[in-house]
């Protein structure tokens, strides 16, 4: 199966990236693009989170609730985004054009890959070992990691979002990082700076 974008990680950054791309597809900002989301959530720090300081989120909302409702939100609002559940990425291979993403169940090809798996060490995806460095915005004692990147871009076609991009582990920051990557991809496709705004009629 081949994707124009394959997002790896079903946490805040990954789902935010998927939401923006889904909105762009639905609003015909882009067309004929295939977007997939590997929704593995077991490693997400949201599993133990309680959200009291996020704009627009009811205080006391659990991270687990966000994870569950985020997947449903994508299914209901943006069915164009293909969700791939219960698969864990084992290896990413850089091809002449694009990437091969190998999971515990399948192999996918993607023109662009977005990594949004969190900053937990050790990093278990083969093929990116040279990109792993200590996390610059986490306590050294936590032994967190990030991928080398410049404004979310690791190398052409390979993006990183959320805490794995070097951002602090904060829900709203991760959401913004994922959205930023989505608009960078849209801007690349359109050949001009592009964002998605839904507006009242």
Secondary structure, DSSP 8 states (H G I E B T S, - for coil): -EEEEEEE--SHHHHHHHHHHHHHHHTTSS-S--EEEE---TT-GGGG-EESS-TTS-TTEEHHHHHHHHHHHHHHH-TTSEEE-S--EEEEEE-SSSEEEEESS-EEEEEEEEE---S-SS---BT-GGGEEE-TTS-GGG--EEE--BTTEEETTEEE-GGGGT--S-HHHHHHHHHHHHHHHHHHHHTS---------
